């Protein structure tokens, strides 16, 4: 019976060494992938943050436009209010007489996700120049006039007490990060609502 000669020790060990090198190569490749992924996430983070802030500003902008459109389409007063420093609310008013007209339904409420808030954060006024003394500035009053603010059936944006058109601005962003600054302005005589975006260098361009 023919016997098979045993492999020399050097030959048996070479396979193990080859498998060992393959594992090392795998670890190196995985490490490189993880490093590249970490770098990509770091570089993408500012873009993801700006996209998030843009989405919030667009939501505020569209909600205010929808308030005007609802007032025109349904021939109703629609009130704009800010219950908190991260919240916008629009409400249908059946009458401007306080306590009259029954229940006034809330049409929509927008809540900014933390760390987004209504903040001016040292930014200059927008080119519309409606004031920037406060994050929410209407008729040169923080959060708007005491009589409230309403869109009426012809689209105008009025002081709810004097029935006079008022202009104003809502500033939002992340406190301490001017590159995230956004603003929404309202022109009282027409109810035009438009958005503004920070250049990151204390300047604005229309969104």
C-alpha positions as a Markdown table, in Angstrom:
| # | Residue | x | y | z |
|---|---|---|---|---|
| 1 | Unk | 0.0 | 0.0 | 0.0 |
| 2 | Unk | 1.4 | 3.3 | -1.1 |
| 3 | Unk | 1.8 | 5.9 | 1.6 |
| 4 | Unk | 1.3 | 9.6 | 1.0 |
| 5 | Unk | 4.2 | 11.6 | 2.3 |
| 6 | Unk | 3.4 | 14.2 | 4.9 |
| 7 | Unk | 3.8 | 17.8 | 3.9 |
| 8 | Unk | 6.8 | 19.6 | 5.2 |
| 9 | Unk | 6.1 | 21.9 | 8.1 |
| 10 | Unk | 7.0 | 25.0 | 6.0 |
| 11 | Unk | 4.2 | 24.1 | 3.5 |
| 12 | Unk | 1.6 | 23.5 | 6.2 |
| 13 | Unk | 2.4 | 26.8 | 7.8 |
| 14 | Unk | 2.2 | 28.8 | 4.6 |
| 15 | Unk | -1.6 | 28.4 | 4.3 |
| 16 | Unk | -2.1 | 29.7 | 7.8 |
| 17 | Unk | 0.1 | 32.7 | 7.1 |
| 18 | Unk | -1.9 | 33.4 | 3.9 |
| 19 | Unk | -5.2 | 33.3 | 5.9 |
| 20 | Unk | -3.7 | 35.6 | 8.5 |
| 21 | Unk | -2.7 | 38.2 | 5.9 |
| 22 | Unk | -6.2 | 38.1 | 4.4 |
| 23 | Unk | -7.7 | 38.9 | 7.8 |
| 24 | Unk | -5.3 | 41.8 | 8.3 |
| 25 | Unk | -6.2 | 43.2 | 4.8 |
| 26 | Unk | -9.9 | 42.9 | 5.7 |
| 27 | Unk | -9.4 | 44.9 | 8.9 |
| 28 | Unk | -7.5 | 47.6 | 7.0 |
| 29 | Unk | -10.2 | 47.9 | 4.4 |
| 30 | Unk | -12.9 | 48.1 | 7.0 |
| 31 | Unk | -10.9 | 50.7 | 8.9 |
| 32 | Unk | -10.5 | 52.8 | 5.8 |
| 33 | Unk | -14.3 | 52.6 | 5.0 |
| 34 | Unk | -15.1 | 53.7 | 8.6 |
| 35 | Unk | -12.7 | 56.7 | 8.3 |
| 36 | Unk | -14.1 | 57.8 | 5.0 |
| 37 | Unk | -17.7 | 57.4 | 6.4 |
| 38 | Unk | -16.8 | 59.6 | 9.4 |
| 39 | Unk | -15.2 | 62.3 | 7.2 |
| 40 | Unk | -18.3 | 62.3 | 4.9 |
| 41 | Unk | -20.7 | 62.6 | 7.9 |
| 42 | Unk | -18.6 | 65.5 | 9.3 |
| 43 | Unk | -18.7 | 67.3 | 5.9 |
| 44 | Unk | -22.4 | 66.7 | 5.3 |
| 45 | Unk | -23.5 | 67.8 | 8.8 |
| 46 | Unk | -23.7 | 71.5 | 8.0 |
| 47 | Unk | -25.6 | 70.8 | 4.8 |
| 48 | Unk | -28.1 | 68.6 | 6.7 |
| 49 | Unk | -28.5 | 71.3 | 9.3 |
| 50 | Unk | -29.2 | 73.9 | 6.7 |
| 51 | Unk | -31.7 | 71.7 | 5.0 |
| 52 | Unk | -33.5 | 71.2 | 8.3 |
| 53 | Unk | -33.6 | 75.0 | 8.9 |
| 54 | Unk | -34.8 | 75.6 | 5.4 |
| 55 | Unk | -37.6 | 73.1 | 5.9 |
| 56 | Unk | -38.7 | 74.8 | 9.1 |
| 57 | Unk | -38.6 | 78.3 | 7.5 |
| 58 | Unk | -40.6 | 77.0 | 4.5 |
| 59 | Unk | -43.2 | 75.5 | 6.8 |
| 60 | Unk | -43.6 | 78.9 | 8.6 |
| 61 | Unk | -43.7 | 80.7 | 5.2 |
| 62 | Unk | -46.3 | 78.4 | 3.7 |
| 63 | Unk | -48.5 | 78.4 | 6.8 |
| 64 | Unk | -48.6 | 82.2 | 6.7 |
| 65 | Unk | -49.5 | 82.2 | 3.0 |
| 66 | Unk | -52.2 | 79.6 | 3.6 |
| 67 | Unk | -53.6 | 81.8 | 6.3 |
| 68 | Unk | -54.0 | 84.6 | 3.8 |
| 69 | Unk | -55.4 | 82.3 | 1.1 |
| 70 | Unk | -58.0 | 80.9 | 3.6 |
| 71 | Unk | -59.1 | 84.4 | 4.6 |
| 72 | Unk | -59.6 | 85.4 | 1.0 |
| 73 | Unk | -61.3 | 82.2 | -0.1 |
| 74 | Unk | -63.6 | 81.9 | 2.9 |
| 75 | Unk | -64.1 | 85.7 | 3.5 |
| 76 | Unk | -63.1 | 85.3 | 7.1 |
| 77 | Unk | -60.6 | 86.9 | 9.4 |
| 78 | Unk | -57.6 | 84.7 | 10.1 |
| 79 | Unk | -55.5 | 85.5 | 13.1 |
| 80 | Unk | -51.7 | 85.0 | 13.3 |
| 81 | Unk | -50.3 | 84.4 | 16.8 |
| 82 | Unk | -47.2 | 83.1 | 18.5 |
| 83 | Unk | -48.0 | 81.2 | 21.7 |
| 84 | Unk | -44.4 | 80.3 | 22.4 |
| 85 | Unk | -40.9 | 81.1 | 21.2 |
| 86 | Unk | -41.0 | 78.1 | 18.8 |
| 87 | Unk | -44.7 | 78.1 | 17.9 |
| 88 | Unk | -46.9 | 79.7 | 15.2 |
| 89 | Unk | -50.7 | 79.4 | 15.3 |
| 90 | Unk | -53.4 | 80.5 | 12.8 |
| 91 | Unk | -57.0 | 80.7 | 14.0 |
| 92 | Unk | -60.2 | 81.5 | 12.1 |
| 93 | Unk | -62.1 | 84.4 | 13.7 |
| 94 | Unk | -65.8 | 84.7 | 13.2 |
| 95 | Unk | -65.7 | 88.3 | 14.4 |
| 96 | Unk | -63.1 | 90.8 | 15.7 |
| 97 | Unk | -65.3 | 91.6 | 18.7 |
| 98 | Unk | -63.6 | 90.0 | 21.7 |
| 99 | Unk | -65.7 | 87.3 | 23.3 |
| 100 | Unk | -68.3 | 87.3 | 20.4 |
| 101 | Unk | -68.9 | 85.0 | 17.5 |
| 102 | Unk | -68.7 | 81.6 | 19.3 |
| 103 | Unk | -65.8 | 79.2 | 19.0 |
| 104 | Unk | -62.9 | 80.3 | 16.8 |
| 105 | Unk | -61.3 | 77.1 | 15.3 |
| 106 | Unk | -57.5 | 76.7 | 15.2 |
| 107 | Unk | -56.7 | 76.0 | 11.6 |
| 108 | Unk | -53.0 | 75.1 | 12.1 |
| 109 | Unk | -50.2 | 75.1 | 14.6 |
| 110 | Unk | -46.5 | 75.0 | 13.6 |
| 111 | Unk | -43.9 | 74.0 | 16.2 |
| 112 | Unk | -40.2 | 74.3 | 15.5 |
| 113 | Unk | -38.2 | 71.3 | 16.5 |
| 114 | Unk | -35.4 | 72.1 | 19.0 |
| 115 | Unk | -32.9 | 73.7 | 18.9 |
| 116 | Unk | -34.8 | 75.9 | 16.4 |
| 117 | Unk | -36.5 | 78.9 | 17.9 |
| 118 | Unk | -37.7 | 82.3 | 16.9 |
| 119 | Unk | -34.6 | 84.4 | 17.3 |
| 120 | Unk | -33.0 | 87.4 | 15.6 |
| 121 | Unk | -29.5 | 86.5 | 17.1 |
| 122 | Unk | -27.8 | 89.8 | 16.2 |
| 123 | Unk | -28.8 | 89.7 | 12.5 |
| 124 | Unk | -29.5 | 92.9 | 10.7 |
| 125 | Unk | -32.9 | 93.8 | 9.4 |
| 126 | Unk | -34.0 | 92.2 | 6.1 |
| 127 | Unk | -34.1 | 94.3 | 2.9 |
| 128 | Unk | -37.8 | 94.8 | 3.6 |
| 129 | Unk | -36.8 | 96.8 | 6.7 |
| 130 | Unk | -39.8 | 96.0 | 8.9 |
| 131 | Unk | -37.7 | 96.0 | 12.1 |
| 132 | Unk | -35.4 | 93.6 | 13.9 |
| 133 | Unk | -35.6 | 94.7 | 17.6 |
| 134 | Unk | -37.3 | 91.4 | 18.4 |
| 135 | Unk | -37.5 | 87.9 | 16.9 |
| 136 | Unk | -41.2 | 88.5 | 16.2 |
| 137 | Unk | -41.6 | 92.1 | 15.2 |
| 138 | Unk | -44.9 | 93.6 | 13.9 |
| 139 | Unk | -45.8 | 97.3 | 13.9 |
| 140 | Unk | -42.5 | 97.8 | 15.9 |
| 141 | Unk | -44.0 | 95.7 | 18.8 |
| 142 | Unk | -42.6 | 92.4 | 20.0 |
| 143 | Unk | -45.1 | 89.6 | 19.1 |
| 144 | Unk | -47.3 | 92.1 | 17.4 |
| 145 | Unk | -49.9 | 94.6 | 18.6 |
| 146 | Unk | -52.1 | 94.0 | 21.6 |
| 147 | Unk | -55.2 | 93.9 | 19.4 |
| 148 | Unk | -53.8 | 90.9 | 17.5 |
| 149 | Unk | -52.9 | 90.5 | 13.8 |
| 150 | Unk | -55.3 | 89.2 | 11.1 |
| 151 | Unk | -55.5 | 88.6 | 7.4 |
| 152 | Unk | -58.8 | 89.8 | 6.1 |
| 153 | Unk | -60.9 | 88.8 | 3.1 |
| 154 | Unk | -59.1 | 91.1 | 0.7 |
| 155 | Unk | -55.7 | 89.7 | 1.7 |
| 156 | Unk | -54.5 | 92.6 | 3.7 |
| 157 | Unk | -52.7 | 92.0 | 7.0 |
| 158 | Unk | -54.1 | 94.2 | 9.7 |
| 159 | Unk | -53.9 | 95.3 | 13.4 |
| 160 | Unk | -56.9 | 93.6 | 14.8 |
| 161 | Unk | -57.8 | 96.7 | 16.9 |
| 162 | Unk | -57.2 | 99.6 | 14.6 |
| 163 | Unk | -57.9 | 97.8 | 11.3 |
| 164 | Unk | -54.8 | 99.4 | 9.8 |
| 165 | Unk | -52.3 | 97.5 | 7.6 |
| 166 | Unk | -49.1 | 96.4 | 9.5 |
| 167 | Unk | -45.8 | 95.1 | 8.3 |
| 168 | Unk | -43.6 | 92.7 | 10.2 |
| 169 | Unk | -40.9 | 90.1 | 10.3 |
| 170 | Unk | -40.5 | 86.7 | 12.0 |
| 171 | Unk | -36.8 | 85.6 | 12.5 |
| 172 | Unk | -35.8 | 82.0 | 13.2 |
| 173 | Unk | -32.8 | 79.8 | 13.5 |
| 174 | Unk | -30.4 | 78.2 | 15.9 |
| 175 | Unk | -29.1 | 80.6 | 18.6 |
| 176 | Unk | -25.4 | 81.3 | 18.2 |
| 177 | Unk | -25.3 | 80.1 | 14.6 |
| 178 | Unk | -26.0 | 83.0 | 12.2 |
| 179 | Unk | -25.5 | 80.8 | 9.2 |
| 180 | Unk | -28.9 | 79.2 | 10.2 |
| 181 | Unk | -30.7 | 82.6 | 10.4 |
| 182 | Unk | -33.9 | 82.7 | 8.3 |
| 183 | Unk | -36.7 | 85.3 | 8.2 |
| 184 | Unk | -40.3 | 85.7 | 6.9 |
| 185 | Unk | -41.7 | 89.1 | 6.2 |
| 186 | Unk | -45.3 | 90.2 | 5.7 |
| 187 | Unk | -46.4 | 93.4 | 3.8 |
| 188 | Unk | -49.6 | 94.7 | 5.4 |
| 189 | Unk | -51.2 | 96.4 | 2.4 |
| 190 | Unk | -51.2 | 93.3 | 0.2 |
| 191 | Unk | -50.5 | 90.5 | 2.7 |
| 192 | Unk | -47.5 | 89.4 | 0.6 |
| 193 | Unk | -45.4 | 86.9 | 2.5 |
| 194 | Unk | -41.8 | 86.1 | 1.5 |
| 195 | Unk | -38.8 | 84.3 | 2.9 |
| 196 | Unk | -35.2 | 85.4 | 3.5 |
| 197 | Unk | -32.1 | 83.4 | 4.1 |
| 198 | Unk | -28.8 | 84.4 | 5.8 |
| 199 | Unk | -25.6 | 84.3 | 3.8 |
| 200 | Unk | -23.8 | 83.5 | 7.0 |
| 201 | Unk | -22.1 | 86.9 | 7.0 |
| 202 | Unk | -24.9 | 89.1 | 8.5 |
| 203 | Unk | -26.6 | 89.6 | 5.1 |
| 204 | Unk | -29.7 | 88.3 | 3.4 |
| 205 | Unk | -30.9 | 87.0 | 0.1 |
| 206 | Unk | -34.5 | 86.2 | -0.9 |
| 207 | Unk | -35.4 | 82.5 | -0.5 |
